Amino acid sequence: MRYSVVVPCYNEEKNIQNLVSHFVKVNAKLSPDGFELILVNNGSCDHTESEIDKCIQKFDFIQKVVVAVNKGYGYGLLQGMKACKGEYIGWIHADLQFNPGYFVTIAQHLQKNQYGTKLFIKGLRKKRPLSDRFFTLGMSCLETLYLHTGLWDINAQPTMMHKNLLSKAENPPYGFSLDLYFYYLAKINNYQIIRFPAIQKRRQEGTSTWNTGMKARIKLIKRTLQDSKEMKRSIKKHKGK
């Protein structure tokens, strides 16, 4: 298995079947070198796990990881990564705002080009509302200045990295800052960074756990800056190990 994709799922019962159907199409296009899909029931209190179980009964490329108590998006993602068998590890949100079909683009790019193991691939959001672009600009500038490293559109997805970057992780954050953490970790260790255009759509089913208004965004900024202090200290301390 060359590719593994982790999807943390928190109260996403309405999206699971559609999510899996997208990955069935992804694997059909890449057969026989398809994806291993790790679905993480990240402490859900709805029927997310039963929906995952239904999919596992139909498709053998799916694995389930269960987190009994939700400790954050990042924690669930990390637990899923522990179960990955692929050479490359990717991830995406379960809400289908980003089309899983982008992993076909990533895999085909990897097949056509010879890269070393120091590789990090991340989407770059396009065609977004002006208010969202302004928010992204502010976050990117703050993190670039604070971490002294060029960082742009830090929360864009999907993401894929060579599995060896996971071995360099020390004290990663358990919240949404995990996306920033691995992006910064790749940059500080001189990984080749590849960005590709990705369209972010509106959530079709369920409710966002964080994007509920300006207060939620301010809270996210504060939490991200707090996490940045720890990751700056920790990552530079262990750089090159």
N, C-alpha and C positions, 0 to 999 in steps of 0.2 A: 504493500500500500504506500503510494507516494504522497498522497494528500490527506490531511485530516482537517475537518472544519468543526469548530465548537460553537454551539448556540446556547447561551444561558437563557432559560425560560422562566420568567416569574409571572404567574397568573396570565398565561398566554393560551389558555385552552381554545380560544376561538381562532387562533392563528396556526396551530400545530399542523393540522391536516394540509392546509395550503402551503405552508413552509416546506413540508416533506415532498409535496407534489412538485415543487420547484426543483428540489434536489434530485428527484427521480429523473427529471429532464436533463439536469446537469450531468448526471452519471451516464445517461444514454448518449450524450454528445461526446463524452470522453472515454467511453468503453474501449478497451478493457481497463484502462488506467484511470479509474474513477476516484471518487471521494469516500472517505469514511466520515460519517456524520455522527457527532457526539452531541446528543441533546441532554442538557442539564436541567433537571427540575430543581430550580434554585429556591427552595423553600416556599413553593406556591401553596396557596390555601384554596385553590379552585380545583378543577379537574384536569389540570395540565398533565399530571403524571399518567392518568388513565388514557389520555389522548396519545401520549408518547407510546404507551404500551400497545395500543391498537396499531400504530405504525410499525413497531418492532415486529409484530406478528406477520406483517406483509412483506417487509423488506429486510434483507440480511446485512445491509451496509450501515445500519443504524445501531448505535450503542446508547445506553441510558446511564447517566450519572445522577445520583440523588443527593441533594444537600438538604438535610432535615430542617434547618433553620436558616432563613435568609440573612446573610452577613454582607450583602452588597453584590452588585453586578460583577465587580472584579474578582471577588472570592469565588463565585460560581464559575466564572471563566477559567480561573486557575485550576479548580478541581477537575473541570473537563479536560484541560490540557494534560493533566497527569495520566489520563486514559488514552491519549493519542498514540497511534502507531506510525503515523506518516512522517516522511522526511520533512515535509512542510506543514506548518500548523497555521490555520486561518480561523477567523471568527467574524461573526456578523450578528446583529440584533435579531430577535425573533419576531419583531413587529412588522417585518416586510417593507419597511421604508426604503431599504436597499434591496434590489433584486438579487437573489442568490445566483442568478445567471452570470453575474460578473465574475464568478469563480471560473467559469469556462474561459473567459478572456484571460484571466491570470494564468491558468494552467496551459493554455495554448501558447502564451508568451514564454513561459518557462520551457516548453517543449521545443520552441524554435530558437531559443538563445541559450548559450552555455554560460551559466553564472557560477561563481564560487559559492561557498556556503555562507558568506557574509552578505545576506540579501534580505531586504525588508520592502514589502510592497503594500501600498496603502491607497485607497480611493482619494479623489479630490473632488469635492462637491461642486456641481455646476447648476446654473439656471435656478438659483435660490432667490427668495424674496429679499428686498433690500435690507430689511430689519435683521434678517438672519445673517446676511453677509457682514453687516456692521458688527454684530455680536462676535462672529468668527474673527473679524479683523482685530477687535479689541483683545480677545483671548490669545490670539496668535502673537500679538505685539507684547502683551504682558509676559507670556512664557518665554518668548525669545529674549527679552531683556533680562528677565530674572535668571534663566538657565544659561545665558550666554551662548545659545545655540539656535540656529535658524529653524524655527518650527512653524508650520502653517497648517491650518485646518486640522487641528489635533484630534477632533472627534469624528472625522470622516471615516467611513467604512465602505466596503469590507477591507480587512487587513489579512495579510499572509506573511509569514516569516519562516526562515529556516529554523529547525528545532533547536539548533545549538545556541540560539539567543536565549532560550528559556533557561539554560544552565547558568547564565550570567545574572539571572534575577536574584536580587537580595532585598528582602523586606518590601515586596511590591505592595501597592495600595489595594484595598479591598473594594473601593468604590469605582465610580466612572473614570477616575484618573488613571486607571490601568492602561487605557489606550494611549494616553500621553506618556506613561512610564515606558512602555515598550518602544514607542517612537523615539523618545529621548535616549533610551538605552542603545538603540541601533545607531543613532547619530553619534553618540559619544564614543562608541566602539568602531566607528568608521565603516559601518555597513553601507553597501550600495542601496540607496533609497530610490524606489521607482513609484511614481504617482500616476494614476490614470483617472480620466473623467468618470464620475459616477453621479447619477441623478438620485436625489433623496425625495421620496414621495411622502404624502401624508399617511399617517397610520390609518388603516382601514377598519380594524377590529380592536376591541379592548381599549384600555386607558393607559396613558403614559404615567410612569411612576415619578417622573421628575419635571417634564416639560409642561408645567401647568400655569405658567405666567411669569411676569417679571421678577416677582419675589423668589420663585424657584431658580431662576437664572442667576440672580445675585447670590443666592445660597450656593449654587454650583461653583461660581467664581471663587468665593471664599474658601470652599472646601478644596478646590483644585490648587489654589495658592498655598494652602496649608500642606497638602500632599507634596507639592513641589519642593518645599523646604527639606523634607525628609528624603525625597528621591535625589535631590542635588547632592546631599551629603553622602547618602548610601552608594549611589552609582559611581560617583567619582572615587570613593574610597576603594571600591572593588573593580575599577576599570582595568581591563586587560587580564583579569584572573581567569 
